[in-house]
Amino acid sequence: MTTANDKMQGATGLSTEALLERIATLKKEMNAVILAHYYTVPEVQQAADIVGDSLALARAAEENSADVIVFAGVYFMAETAKILNPGKLVLMPDDHAGCPLADSCPEAEFRAFREQHPDAIAITYINSTAAIKALSDITCTSSNAAHIVEQIPPEQKIIFGPDRNLGTWLSKKLDRDMILWQGYCYVHDAYSEVYMIQAMAKYPDAELIAHPECRDEVLRHASFVGSTAALLDYTVKSPSQSFIVATEPGILYEMEKRSPGKTFIPAPKDPANPRSVCTQMKQNTLEKLYLCMVNRSPEITVDKALREAALKPIKKMLDMSA
């Protein structure tokens, strides 16, 4: 299916440099802030005011004085920005850039899942729809999930979703049983132990670092496991000079910027499951970013009742992360 944004792609004929200049001018004219995830393409990151992981971008969405928020990421991220800023115009370069992990948790099924465990609270990963957040008690990101779970009394049952791999990692790390929704991120779930071991043998001096959305069989070999931002910080501080990076390879752009003398090796793909790139994040192109600002569209909207319900667990997360 061809979207309106697809038709606009290539319509300007402008160079990267020209697009960056026009975007900078538009930002001033609109009093806009551009937020971009580390997994977007490098030129979109160049245009952004703030590049970060989900937690950093949620905080940036809450704490800014802009009139317009332009969110280069996937849909749930822009939706979260709108929930936090109902009075602001929130734009997204491509509103068809969804998140299969979020989509793996349908509202009706999650409601029924909660009803099966009436004595459990629900902590849901920010990689979820507004409807799922509205059914939850607390939202979390991979950066703050452990910190939030640690604040819950040990006798309190917890439902955690939608990412089963992150939930499994948390359960082991914190020695805490949780009821897990069985969703996963196709990018991180695509890494396999066999090919990771081969990479470690090929690059014996490189540290394997991994995102907790990877499968447990991969995480057990990693010298460091952490969120996107934590992985980035680790590579800056570590004395190691080379790293095998088991997360979406978009982060390598920022890693190379911050540590130009170090070597970053994308974790190898399993040929039987070669999907370790987030195609949805890559739908955010520089041209789409420019055109969405020119046209003030696609605009992200959220129904008032849904927004108010979804805001509560997001605010709870931000308060517990302070």
N, C-alpha and C positions, 0 to 999 in steps of 0.2 A: 504494500500500500504506500503510495507517495503522499507525503504530508506537505502542508504549505511551506514549512521550513525547508523541506527537501527541494522544492521548486525554487526557493530563493537562493539556495546554495549555488555559488558561482555567478550570481547575477550582478555583483558589483564590479568584478574584474579588477579589484584593488589589490595592491601588494600587501604583504604582511605589515610592512612599515607604515603604509598609508592607513591601513585599518587601525593599527595601534594609535596613530595620531588622532584619527577621527573619534575613536572610542574615548580617548583622554579628553577631547574637547566636549563630547557629549556628557561625560561624567560631571564636568563643571557646570554645564548648562542645566542639567537635570538635578543637580545635587544628589548624584547617585553613588552608591558604593557597590563594587563588584566583588563578590565572594566566589572563590573557586576551590574545588577539591583537588588534592594532590594527584588524583588519578586522571584529571583532564589533560588535554594535550599541552605541550610546553607553551605555545603561543597564547593560549587562553590564560595560563598561569602568569605569563608576562603582563597581560592586560589587567589582572586582578589587583585590587587593593589589599586583599587578605587571601592568602592561600593556606589551607589547613585541613585537618581531619574533621570528623563530624562534630566533636565536642567544641573545638576551637571555632568552627563556623556557626554552631548554635549560639555560642556566647557572642560572637561578632554580630549575629543577626539581632540579638537582644540589645546590644550595647553600641548603638551607632546613632548619629544625628542626621543621617541621610533622609531624603524624601522618597527615594527610590532604591530598592534593593534588587540587584541583578544577580541571580544565583546560577552559576555554572556548575552543575552537578547532576544528580538524579532527582526524580520528582519529589520523593519524600523530603529531601533537604529543602527545596524551595517551599514546599508545603509547610514545613516546620517554621521557616522564616515568616510566612504569612500568619501562622498561628500566633507567633510572638509579636507580630506587627500588623494588627488588623487595619490600621489606618493608613498604612503605606502601600504604595504600588510595588508589587513584587513581580519581577519578570524572570523568565527562564529562556535561554537560547533555543531549546528544543523540548517542548513539553511531552514529547513521546519518549524521552530518555527516562525510562522507568527503572525499577530495581526488582529483578526476579526474586531476590530474597524476601523483599517486602510482599511481593505478589504471592509468595508461597504460603501466606497466612491469611486466608479469607476471613472476613468479619464473622459470618454466621458460624463457621467451624471453630473459630477461636472463642466465640461466646459460649458455644456448647462445651468446649474444652474447659473453660473456666467453671462452668456449672457442674462439671464432674468433680471439681476440687474446690468446694465452697469455702473451705478453711484456709486456702492458700492465697497469698497476695501475688499479683502479677508484676514482674519486672520485665519490661520489653525493651529490646534493643531499638535504638533510634532508627535503624533500618526497617521501618514499618510504616504502614499508612496511618493517616490521622484517625481512621476508624478503629484501628487496633490500639493506638495510643489512648483513645477515649475509653477503651475497655480495660485499661491498665491502671495500676496504682503508681508506678514509677517508671520513667524512661531511663535508659542508660546508653552509654557509648562504650566502645572497646577501651577507651582511655580511662573511664571511671567506673566500669562495671564492678571490678573487685572492691573498690572503695565503697560503693553503694551496698553491695551484698554484705560486706562486713558490718554495716550499720544495722542490719536486720537481726533481731534476736534469734539465737540458734534454734529455739523451739518453734519458730514461725515457719510454716511451709511456704515454699516459693515456687511459682511457675515462672520459667524463664523461656523466652522465645524472641524472635523466631529462629535464631541460629543455633543449631544443636552443637556445632563444633565449639563455638565460643562458650556455650553453656557447659559442655563437657570439660573444657579447660578450666573454667571457673570452679566447677565442682571439685576437681583434683587439686587445684591451687589452694583453695580455701577449706578443703575437706568438708564440703557442704553438699548434702544431697539436695537436688532440685528436680522438679518435674519439667522435662524438656519438650518443647515443641520441636518437631523434626524437620525444620527448614534448614537451608544452607545457602551460602554464596557460591555460585557455580565457579567463580574465578578461583577462590581459595580451595574449594573442595577438589579442584582438578589436579592439584599437586599430589604426587604419590611417593611413598617411601622408597620404592625401588630406584626411581630416577633421581631422588634427592641423595641417596647413598652414592650413586654413580657420580653425581656432581661433586660431592665432598671428596671422593677419591681423585677426581680430575683436578680439583683445586684444593689441595691439602692445607694450604696456608690461609684459606678463606674461612671466615666464620659464617655459619648458617644462622640467619636471623629470620623469624617468621611471625606472621600475624596470627592471632588466636582463632581466626575463622578457618585456619587450616585444620586438616584432620589430625587426630591425636598421633597417628603413626608418623606424621611429619614433625609435629611439635616436639616429640621425644628426642629428636636429633638436634634440635636448635640450641645454640648457646645462649640465645636471648629470644624471648617471646614478648611481643608488645603491640600496642596500637600503632597506626601509621605514624603518628607524631612521635611515639616512644621509639620506634625503629629508627626514625630520622635522627632523633637526639642521640641515640646510642651510637650510631655510626660516626657522629661528630666527636663524641667523647672517647670512644674505644681506641686503644693503641693499635688495633689491627689495621692493616692497610688494604685488605680486600674482604668482600662480603658476598655471599650468595643470599639473595634477597627473595624470600618467599612471600610476596604479596603482589598486588597489581603493579606492573612495571612503570606506571606513570610516576611513581614516587622517585624513581632513579634520577629524574631531571633535577629535583631539589637536592637529593643526596649529592649528586655531582657538583652542583652549585656550591654547596656548603663545605664539601671536602674535595676540592679539585685534584688533590694528589692521590686520592684513594681509588680503588677499583671496585665497581659494583656489577655483579653478575646476576642477571635475572634467573630466578630458579627455573630449572628445565621443565618443560611441559611433558606430560604423559602423552605419547602419540595416539593412544586410544581415547584420550579425553583432552584434546588440545585447546582448552578454553580459558587459559589463565590471563586473559585480557578482558577488561570490562568494556564491551562494545557500547554500552549505554553511556558511559562517561565520555567516550570518544565522539559521541554524537554532538557534543558541545564544541563547535568549531568557532574560530575567530570571526568568520563572516556571519554566522548565525548570531553570535554575541552582538556584533555591530547592528545587524538588522533588527534584532529584538528591541534594541534601544531606540533606533530610528522610528520603528513602528509602534513602540510601546506594547508589544505583543510578541509571544504569548504571555498573558497575564495569569497569575496563579490566584485563585479565589478559594475560600473555604467557608462553608455554611456557618452561620453564627453559633448555633447550638453545638455543632460538631467542634468548632474551634474552641469554645469554652470548655468542653469536656476534655479535649486533647491537651489543652494548655496546662491542666492541673498536674499530670504526671511529668510534663516537661519542666515546669517550675519546680516541682519536687526534686527532680534530678539536679537542676542548677543550684538549688538551695543546699542539697546534700553534697555537692561538689565544691562548695565554697571553701 
